[in-house]
Amino acid sequence: MKGYEDLITVLNSILADELNAINQYLVHSEMCENWGYAKLYLAVHGQAMDEIHHSDWLIERNNFIESAPKVSKLFPVTTRKSIAEIFSEDLDLNLKAVNTYNNTIKLVNEIYDQVTDDQLAKIAKTKEGQDDWNHKQSSQLKQITKENYMMNQALN
């Protein structure tokens, strides 16, 4: 795989996105814990752990194709004032990521890199699961009223 500059560029871009996602989910999970929402803390923290695994694999793949992983393109994480804002921001992050992964899969298919294709598909599936979870939480937040939803999230 050495020498596929387009692949190297895209993998490093995705790596930066994953590292940013770790930061975002960790901040959001800690905000949930600080607000007393133990269930949300665990769920969002779990998403951060998923992102760590994705980043680990991307670094490993970069090393395999003899490219130095670039881990310095991080954006600032903005704190949100409500759970609804957190869900919205995390949903936006995942939607962009799924689109990026699907486009990258097209690229790796062009160069016949089945290993990268398989792993990117696994990561995209995880992100779709996160996306589904965010949709469900946003829907519940609206359907059962904010107060009832938040009380349920505070219960252990």
PATOR-336593 format. One record per residue: residue in three letters; x, y, z of N, C-alpha, C in turn. Coordinates in steps of 0.001 Angstrom, whole numbers, padded with zeros to 6 digits, always signed. Last residue first. Layout:
BEGIN
alaXYZXYZXYZ ...
This chain:
BEGIN
asn-029800+005470+038482-028733+004480+038313-029281+003140+037948 leu-031264+008311+036947-031411+007095+037759-030274+006135+037470 ala-030983+010275+035107-030307+010470+036393-030344+009219+037255 gln-032600+009610+033023-031162+009533+032801-030368+009682+034093 asn-035131+010152+034067-034774+008775+033754-033270+008628+033585 met-034998+012928+034161-035122+012195+035415-034729+010726+035184 met-034908+013493+031428-033741+013796+032246-033804+013057+033583 tyr-037507+012704+030647-036321+012103+030046-035113+012283+030958 asn-039097+014417+032175-039178+012969+032375-037954+012262+031808 glu-038262+016939+031118-038138+016640+032542-038164+015133+032801 lys-038893+016832+028372-037505+016974+028812-037341+016534+030270 thr-041232+014433+027236-040892+015705+027870-039477+015682+028419 ile-041295+012364+025524-041712+012130+026917-041454+013333+027811 gln-040506+013389+022976-041770+012676+023164-042221+012575+024612 lys-037972+014624+023127-039132+015389+022663-040455+014717+023047 leu-036392+012560+024061-036339+013854+024743-037555+014697+024377 gln-036807+010638+022120-037353+010447+023462-037414+011762+024225 ser-035355+011852+020008-036782+011583+019869-037438+011414+021237 ser-032791+011842+021047-033418+013122+020687-034930+012964+020586 gln-032414+009068+021280-032387+009919+022468-033067+011257+022193 lys-032568+008282+018586-033531+007767+019560-033581+008647+020804 his-030352+009658+017511-031710+009916+017009-032755+009479+018029 asn-028276+008433+018971-028527+009865+019117-029930+010240+018634 trp-028507+005794+017973-028696+006059+019397-029024+007537+019627 asp-027874+006240+015274-029193+005721+015626-029498+006013+017095 asp-025191+007037+015607-026155+007941+014985-027579+007531+015369 gln-024095+004696+016565-024066+005901+017404-025102+006906+016912 gly-024507+003121+014280-025131+002758+015553-025174+003933+016515 glu-022874+004455+012499-024309+004418+012221-025082+004021+013477 lys-020442+003883+013721-020907+005270+013678-022396+005342+013363 thr-020292+001149+013243-020312+001647+014621-020876+003057+014655 lys-020142+001242+010442-021287+000583+011083-021411+001032+012541 ala-017676+002470+010109-018883+003153+009629-020129+002551+010281 ile-016036+000421+011111-016103+001709+011810-017366+002463+011402 lys-016480-001541+009168-016791-001810+010581-016951-000506+011354 ala-015499-000202+006912-016911-000589+006951-017346-000889+008388 leu-012819-000020+007571-013601+001211+007448-015091+000909+007493 gln-012155-002750+007472-012090-002027+008737-012895-000733+008686 asp-012551-003361+004740-013260-004097+005789-013291-003317+007098 asp-010744-001525+003510-012181-001503+003215-012967-002174+004337 thr-008293-002442+004428-008761-001113+004823-010266-001002+004609 val-008355-004948+003134-008195-004856+004590-008701-003504+005092 gln-008533-004389+000380-009641-005049+001069-009548-004925+002587 asp-007773-002357-001822-007264-002521-000460-008394-003084+000406 tyr-007995-001526-004548-008078-002934-004148-007450-003201-002784 ile-008304+001023-005272-006915+000546-005198-006837-000886-004660 glu-011049+001307-005204-010346+001607-006460-008912+001088-006452 asn-011589+000854-002540-012014-000151-003524-011313+000057-004863 val-010709+003173-001422-009926+001959-001169-010353+000817-002092 leu-012721+004956-002399-011312+005118-002766-010529+003821-002567 lys-015001+003978-001103-014954+004007-002580-013502+004105-003061 ile-014262+004485+001521-014421+003097+001086-014396+003017-000436 thr-014463+007240+001532-013138+006625+001631-013185+005165+001193 asn-017229+007571+001459-016407+008074+000348-015015+007445+000350 asn-017866+006428+003947-018397+005846+002714-017607+006310+001494 tyr-016523+008195+005687-016135+006788+005612-016637+006138+004323 thr-017954+010566+005205-016516+010496+004935-016060+009051+004790 asn-020508+009782+006133-020318+010207+004739-018844+010108+004340 val-019897+009341+008807-020401+008237+007984-020217+008563+006510 ala-019122+011956+009588-018164+010844+009629-018621+009689+008746 lys-021468+013436+009359-020308+013790+008534-019328+012624+008459 leu-022935+012103+011337-023415+012132+009951-022281+012467+008989 asn-021416+012615+013669-021539+011257+013133-022000+011233+011685 leu-021712+015408+013959-020382+014806+013866-020456+013422+013228 asp-024495+015600+014269-023829+016239+013123-022451+015614+012890 leu-024731+014249+016723-025386+013725+015523-024745+014301+014270 asp-023392+015976+018413-022857+014633+018205-023468+013976+016972 glu-025114+018197+018268-023721+018312+017840-023112+016941+017546 ser-027496+017079+019306-027459+017691+017970-026034+017764+017434 phe-026759+016279+021875-027232+015299+020896-027123+015844+019481 ile-026119+018830+022926-025094+017779+022843-025505+016741+021803 glu-028601+020069+022845-027496+020618+022049-026381+019587+021875 ala-029970+018448+024699-030444+018534+023310-029341+019069+022394 ile-028598+019017+027051-028485+017679+026469-028919+017713+025010 ser-027075+022291+026994-028172+021356+027235-027884+020016+026582 lys-024956+023855+026386-025715+024216+027571-026834+023234+027888 arg-021658+022700+025502-023057+022974+025214-023805+023225+026516 thr-018377+023661+024613-019300+023064+025562-020709+023532+025232 thr-016445+022837+021818-017271+023836+022491-018227+023121+023431 val-013177+022008+021236-014487+021471+021569-015255+022557+022300 pro-011101+023001+018526-011560+023198+019905-012956+022607+020090 phe-009524+020412+016568-010306+021628+016680-010784+021783+018116 leu-006315+019219+015556-007462+019151+016447-008198+020481+016486 lys-003999+017828+014074-005064+018693+013558-006320+018560+014410 ser-002042+016012+014845-001977+017370+015379-003085+018293+014891 val-001271+013519+013961-002221+013610+015073-002315+015030+015647 lys-000553+011506+011321-000574+012913+011735-001675+013080+012783 pro+001556+008703+011004+000238+009244+011340+000358+010692+011799 ala+003661+008175+008325+003631+008664+009704+002242+009240+009991 ser+003393+005216+006510+003115+006643+006553+003074+007059+008019 glu+003369+002474+005881+004610+003234+005990+004412+004742+005827 ile+001182+001053+006206+001443+001532+004840+002619+002500+004801 phe+001353+000654+008974+001506-000478+008068+001827-000033+006643 asn+000806+003199+009985+002132+002616+010175+002376+001471+009203 asn-001890+003360+009234-000915+004320+008712+000499+003766+008837 arg-002906+001307+010839-002950+001176+009376-001967+002140+008720 glu-002493+002365+013424-001889+001089+013043-001831+000939+011518 ile-004131+004603+013230-002693+004779+013451-001955+003515+013029 leu-006588+003289+012924-006103+004179+011863-004603+004440+012006 trp-006797+001908+015371-006697+001153+014125-006140+002033+012994 asp-006947+004109+017125-005881+003125+017261-005701+002350+015958 ser-009335+005278+016307-008068+005998+016151-006884+005046+016205 his-011155+003306+017095-011056+003693+015686-009718+004381+015419 his-010743+003329+019874-010443+002116+019105-010300+002425+017615 ile-011657+005913+020403-010270+005553+020717-009865+004313+019925 glu-014320+005654+019716-013468+006525+018907-011988+006252+019166 asp-015211+004010+021789-015285+003540+020400-014332+004344+019517 met-014882+005814+023895-014028+004623+023844-014045+003993+022451 ala-016920+007593+023286-015526+008068+023270-014571+006885+023176 gln-019080+005928+023742-018820+006393+022379-017393+006927+022255 gly-018897+005697+026502-018705+004515+025660-018435+004883+024209 his-019658+008253+027188-018284+007836+027458-017944+006597+026637 val-022347+008061+026536-021495+008972+025757-020019+008635+025981 ala-023193+006125+028441-023410+005940+027005-022464+006805+026177 leu-022447+007228+030933-021935+005921+030511-022063+005724+029002 tyr-023916+009671+030899-022463+009658+031046-021891+008353+030496 leu-026517+008740+030810-025962+009435+029648-024447+009480+029708 lys-026671+007648+033394-026879+006805+032210-026297+007455+030967 ala-026197+009910+035080-025289+008765+035086-025433+007902+033831 tyr-026392+012994+035280-027058+012049+034381-026150+010846+034131 gly-025330+015136+036680-025990+014078+037424-026704+013045+036567 trp-023781+017015+035519-025194+017369+035664-025980+016284+036405 asn-021406+015572+035396-021470+016747+036253-022918+017177+036507 glu-022097+013718+033406-021836+013262+034777-021948+014429+035753 cys-022340+015446+031219-023486+014654+031662-023295+014177+033104 met-019709+016355+031062-020784+017317+031331-022017+016580+031844 glu-018447+013982+030418-018167+014591+031717-019194+015652+032078 ser-019467+013629+027837-019771+012641+028876-019531+013232+030264 his-018425+015883+026516-019870+015734+026665-020223+014721+027754 val-015672+015315+026660-016204+016538+027269-017701+016387+027508 leu-015660+012886+025220-015200+012931+026611-015731+014171+027324 tyr-016625+013696+022710-017406+012766+023521-016959+012759+024975 gln-014531+015473+021927-015910+015930+022036-016728+015009+022937 asn-012260+013784+021940-012326+014967+022804-013764+015415+023021 ile-013059+011940+019966-012729+011498+021324-012876+012667+022286 ala-013276+013625+017744-014486+013006+018293-014241+012496+019715 asn-010596+014212+017265-011508+015279+017668-012768+014709+018304 leu-009810+011679+016458-009207+012268+017657-010057+013431+018172 glu-011349+011442+014122-011560+010521+015240-010982+011089+016539 asp-010263+013484+012537-011687+013523+012908-011958+012634+014117 ala-007654+012512+012258-007877+013795+012941-009334+013911+013394 leu-008274+010207+010773-007651+010093+012093-007857+011381+012889 ile-009160+011356+008411-010105+010611+009244-009554+010448+010656 ser-006710+012414+007560-007851+013300+007785-008885+012627+008692 asn-005231+010083+007252-004812+011075+008245-005932+012065+008555 leu-006680+008885+005184-006579+008208+006478-006137+009175+007576 val-006269+010788+003140-007611+010553+003671-007550+009868+005034 thr-003480+010578+002726-004102+011862+003067-005458+011662+003720 ile-003269+007871+002018-002574+008383+003201-003202+009699+003662 leu-004734+007848-000368-005172+007056+000772-004545+007573+002063 asp-003134+009519-001942-004527+009882-001681-005063+009134-000464 glu-000700+008077-002035-000763+009357-001326-002197+009783-001020 tyr+000433+005206-001950-000902+005695-002280-001169+006971-001487 gly+002852+004295-001018+002843+005107-002218+001472+005614-002635 lys+002123+001091+000202+003019+002237+000211+002912+002983-001112 met+000817-001195+000000+000000+000000+000000+000860+001258+000000 
